[in-house]
Amino acid sequence: MPIAVAEAQPRVGRIEAFFVHQRERFVWLQAAMCLVFVVLVFLPPWLPEPTLDDGVTTHLALAANYAMWGLWFPLVLLSVVLTGRSWCGLLCPMGAASEWASRVGLQRPVPRWLRWSGVPVVSFIVVTILGQTLGVREHPEAVLIVFGGTMALAVLFGAIWARGKRPWCRHACPIGLLLGVFSRLGAVQFEPKRPVPGGERYAEIGLCPTMIDIARKQASRHCIECFRCVHPQSQGGERLRLRRPGLEVERIREHAPDATEVWFFFLATGTALGGFLWLMLPSYQELRGDVGRALLALGWSWIGNAAPAWIGSSHPQRGEVFSWLDVGMIAGYMLFWAAATAAMLALATAISAWLAGQAGADGTLRSRFVELGYLTMPVALVSLVIGLGSRLFEPLQALGEAAPGHAKQALFGLAVLWSLHLGNRILALQGVPAAARWRPLLPSMAGIGAVGLSWWAAIFGL
């Protein structure tokens, strides 16, 4: 353990004791967040339209929009590096509502299909694309549909499955997936005092609301930091520890590596790219026109009809009504970028895994592929912040028109360096000599470079 981290552990004990003492009061904090959720999500659609003179300080709808996309999404996503998935356990109104519903609902066992590890990945892609076709970053009605809908699903999941648990948070929440997988980069760790070997297990019966078998816990992903399993005076349960950010990923083979998570990094990076590029690139509009003309030539005149308001932006008062062509093109464009980026990163990672084997790495090709796939995590995280939470950078315009772009370049550059460091440490644990690590690192870093070039063209206008 590094000296600085070891010296910090007594202070961590005081932090642990504070949260354990306060955990019965978390419910009041979550109830307050439910009220904030209602104000930010349900109220703005009923307000008068903002005028050109209105801003975030004079109109609630504009303030709510900035709070959601300029503060909440990017900052909560970045917060995992320092505090892990604390948002979910301490503040999230959806998770709390789902758990409350599970205490009085049908309390059925969680079905096998819901436990499939791909469910939250599909949920993330569907919700992200729906947010784009609805214009969730521009229209309060879209925010109501997306976030009100996910709140309804969270409550429904709790009302049907488990007892006093959070099946929505564990198995289907798209935000929970984001915070969970990236919490592996975080500086906060809850570790068993008496770990039991044999790998992680699923436990619907027990203290953990996200159904972790706490004695076998190895990974941070599903831990929402609710402190229910932490009992400082007991010899069992979990304890809070600090660690160097990224340490879990550096030692990923010791922390339940998951191929589904790797594919999520690849797909999420491409989804964020597609969600940004269709708004920015003139080539998208040219493609939309070519596809529209081709379909009209086939007699598909219905593509010009307005799409239903629950899947496509429909705001004539604001000069925006999406047709079936718009909805289909946006969805198809984002899926193309997701698939193309995932294929490119997967190929680069596979080549790296093969080269690592040639350089003396242990394990199978598949295990090396999964472990090396985790080095893309910092770039995937920053891609999501830049693509889906870019309003975070708007206040920097006060420093100059180019300041937001420079901040994004710096953030992406730091992510690339962090990915390089993670790759080096992963290869070290695989047994690759230091002098030979550059060869297996090269393909993966080339894949990351291709992602950077895609962002460069879109964001920085080069």
N, C-alpha and C positions, 0 to 999 in steps of 0.2 A: 504494500500500500504506500503511495507517495506520502512524504513527510507532511506536506501541507494539508492533505486530506485527512491523515491520521490525527493531526493536531486539531482539526475542525470537528472531530467526532464528539467530544464532550459538549460542544455547543449544539450539535445535532441532537444530542440527548435532551437538551432543554427544549428545543423545537418540538421534538417528538412528544415530550410530556405536555407541552402547551396544547397541541392539537388533540391529544388523547383526552385531556381535561375538557376541551371545548366540543368534542365530537357530537354530544347530544344536542348542541345548539346549531349544528349544521343545517338542521331542518328549517330553521328560521331564515338562514341565509338563502337557502334554496327557494323558500316561499317568496322572499323578496325578489329573487331573480325571475320567478314566474310573473310577478307584477311588471317588472321591467320588460319581459318578453311580450306581455300583452300590449304595453305602451308602444314598443318599437315595431311590432309585427301587425297587430290587429287594428290599431287606431289610425295610422297614416292613410290607408285607402279611403277613409271617410272624410278626410279633411279637404278644404278647398284647394284648387290647384295653386302651386306657388307662382308668383310673378317673377319677372326678370330681375326685380330689385331684391327678391328674397335670397337668403343664404342660410347656412347651417345654424346661425344664431337667431334667425327670425322666423323660421318655418320648421315645424316638427318633422314633416316628411323628409325634408332635406337633412335635418340633423340625424334622424333615424337611419337614413341611407348611409351617411358617412360613418355613423357609429358602427353599423353592421359591416361595411366593406372597407372602410379606411382604418378602423381600429380593431373591432372584435375578431374578424376572421384572420387577418395577417398576424396580429399580435398574439392571439391564442395559439396559432400554429407555430410561431417562433418560440413561444414560452416553453414548449416541451424540452428545449435544450437546457433550460434551467430548472424547471419544476415538474417535468414529466406530464402525466395525464391528470394533473390536479384540477383542471377545469371540470372534468367529468365528475369527480368525486365530491367537490366542494361547492360548485356553482351551477352546473348545467340544469336548467329547468326541465328539459326533456327526459333526462335520465331519472331525475327525482320523481317526475310524474309517472313514468313507467313503473318505477319501484312501488310507489304508492298504490297504483292500480293492481299490481301483482299480489298485494296483501289481501285484496277483497275479490279478486277475479276467480276464474275457473281453476287456476293452479294446475294445469295439465303439464305433463312432462314435455320438455323441449323436443320437437320432432327432429328426425335425422336430417331431413332436407334443410332445415334451418341451421343446423350445426355444420353444414358444408362450408369450408373455409373460403369459398369463392363468393358467398352471398354478400358480404360487405363490399367486395370489389365491384360486383354488379351494381349494388346500391349506389356506390360512389359515382360510377360512370353514368348511370341513368339520371341521378339527381343533378350532376354537373351539366349534362346536356340539356335537361329540362330547364335548368336555370338560364342557360343561354337562349333557348328558343322563347322563353317567357320574358327575357330581359330583366332578370332578377336584380341586376345591379343598377337598373334605371327606374323601375316601376314598383311602387309599394304594393300594388295588387299582386305582382309576381312574388314578392317576398311573402305575402300572406299565403299564397298557394303552396309555395315550396316549404316554408318553415311551419306554417299552420298544418300542412299535410304531414310533415314528418313528426310533428308533435302528436297528431292524431294517431299515426302509426305506432309511435312509441307507447302511447297509452293503450292502444289495442293489443300490442304484443304483451305488455304487462298484464292486461286483463285476461289473456288466454293462457299464457305459459308461466310456469315456475311459481314459487311462493316467496315473496319478499326479495326477489332477485331482479336483475336488469337484463332480460334476454335481448332487448333492443340494443343496449349498449354493447353487449358481447358479440352479437351475431349480425346486426344489420345496419347500425348507424354509420352513415358515410363520414361524419365528422369524427366519431369515435375511432373509426379505422385510421384516419389521418393522424390523430393525436396518439393513438396506440402504437402504430408502427414506428413513428418518429420519436416516441418516448424512449426507444432503445438508444437514441443519441444522448439522452438526458443525463443530468448530473445527480438525479435522485434515484435511489434504489430501495425497494423494500425486499429484504432477504429473510428466508427462514432461519430462526435461531437453531433449530434442529432439522436440517435438511434431510429428506428421505430420498435415496437414489432411485433410479428407474425411469426418469423422464417425467415431464409434465402430464397431469391428468385433469380431466373435467369432473367437476363435483357440483351437482345441483343441490346437494345437502351440505350445509356448512355455513361458516360466517360470511364468506366472500359473495357480494352481490353480483359479481361477474363470473361466478362459478369456477374459480381457481382452486385447485387442491393446494392450499397454502404451504403444506409441508414439502411439496414437490415443485414449488414455484422456481422457475429458472429465468423466465423472460419478463420484461416490463410491460409488454404490449397490453395485456388485459387488466392490469392493475390501475384502478381509478383513484388510488390514494385516499380512501375513505377513512383509514385508520381503525377500522373495526377489528382487524386482526392483530393490532398492536397493543400489547399489554406489558408495559415496562417491568412490572414486578413478577411476571410469569416467565417460566423457563421455555415455554412454547410460543407459537405464533410467529409474527414477523417483527422485524426491527428496521428502523429508518437508517439509511447510510448515504453518505455522499460519495461520489466517484468522479473521476475525470470525464467530462463530456466525450462521448464516443467510445468509452471503454467497453461497453457491452458489445458493440459492433466489432471492435478490434478482436474480441474474444468470442465471436459469434458462435463458434462451434460448441462452446460451453453453455450457450443460452438458447437452446431449442430453435435452431435456424429453420425457416419455413419457406419453401419454394413459392407458395402463394404470395407471400410478402414481397419477394423479389419481383415477381411478375406485376404486382401492384405498383412498385416503384417505376417500372418501365412504362406501364400503361398510364399511370397518373401523370407522368412527365409529358407524354404525348397528348393526353387529353387537355392538359393546361395549355400546351402549345396551340392545339387546334382551336381552343376557346378564345385565344388571343389573336391568332393569325387571321381568322375569318373576318374579324373587325378591322384589321390593319392592312392586309395585302390587297392591292388592286386586282391581282390575279384571281382572287376569290370571286369578285364581281364578274369578271370575264367568264370564269367557269360557270357561274350561276346562269349567265345569259346563254351560253352555249348549250347547257343541259336543258334549260327552259325551252329554247327553240327546237331542240331535238324531240322533246316530249310532246310539244304542241304539234309537231309534224306527224307524230303518231296518233294524234287525235285526243290526247290527254288534256283536254281543256280545263278539267277540274283542278289542275295544279295551281291555277290562278285564283281559286276561291280562297277566302279567308279561312285559316285554320281555327278550330275551336279555341276559345279563350283560355282553356285549361292546359293547352300544350303549345300555344303560339301567342306572341305578343299581339294584343288587340286593343289599341289605344288611339282611335282616330282623332281624339281631341288633342293628342300630342304628335300627330302626324306619323304614327307607326302602326301598321297592321300587317302581320306576317301571313303570307299565303302558305298553302301546303308545300309549294316549291321551296319557300324559305325554310320551313321547318325541316323538310327532308334534306336540303342542302347543308344546313348547319349541322344536323345530326350526322349525316354522312361524312362531312368534312372533318368533324372532330373524331369520329371513329376511325377514319383513314389515318389521321395523324397519330392516334393512339396505337393502332396496329403497326404502322410503319416505324414509329419510334421504338415500340417494344421489340419488333423484329430486329432492328438495327442494334439495339443495346444487347439483346439476347445473343446475337451472332458475335458481337465484340466480346461479351463475357465468356461465351463458349470457347472462343479462340484463346482467351486469357487462361481459362481453366485447363485447356489442353497444353498450352505452353508451360504452365506451372507444373503439370505432370512431367513434362520433358525435363524440367529443371530440378526434379527431385521431390516435388510436393507429394504428400501422402494422400490417402483417400481416393474415392472413385471420381470419375469425371463429373458425375452429377453432384456429388457433395462439394467439390471444388467450385462448380458453377454457382451453386446456391450461396456458398460463403462469399465468393468474389462479387456476386450480384449486390451484396449489401454496401459495397463501396460507392454505389450511385446514390445512396440515401441523401447526403447533403445537397446534391444537385437537384434531386427530385423535390426536396423540401423548398429550396429557393425557387424552383420553377413554379410551384404552386403559389408561392407568395407573390411572385412577379406577375403570373398569369391571371390569378383569380383575386388577388388582394392588392392590386397595383395602386389603389387610391391611398394606401399608406404613404406613398412617396409624394403626393400632391403638395403638402405644405412646404416641401423643399424648393418649390418654384420661387418662393420669396428670396432665395439665395441666388437665383438666376435660372433662366429657362433650361439650361443644360444640367442643373443640379440633380433632378430626379433620375435622369439617365446615368449620370456618373455614380449615383448611389446604387443603382441596380447593377451596374458593371462591377462595382466593388464587391457587392454582396455575392454575385455569381462567381467572381474570382476567388473569394474566400471559400466558397463551396467547393470549387475545383481543387484548391489546395488541401482542403479537409478530406475530400475523396481520395486524393493521392496518398495522404497519410494513412487513411484507413486501409487502402489497398496494400500498402507496404507492410502494415502490421498483420493483416490477415495472411499474407504470403509468408511472413516470418513464422507464424504459428503452423502453417502448413509444411514448414520445413524447407522452404526455398532459401538458398544462401543469399546474403545481401547483394553480392556482386551480380547475381543472376536475376534479380527481381524486376529489373527494368523491362525485360522481354515480355513476361506475362502482364505487366502493368500497361504496356504500350497500347494493345488493342482496346482495353477498357477505357483508357484515357482518350483514345481517338474517338470512341463512341460519345463520350462526354463532350469532347470538342465539337462534334457534329451538332449536339444539342445546343451548345453555346452559339454556334454559327446561326442556328435557326432563330434563337432569341435575339441575336445581334441584328439580324435583318429586320425583325419585327419591331423591336423596341427602340433601337438606336438609329434606324434609318440608313444603315450602311449596306 
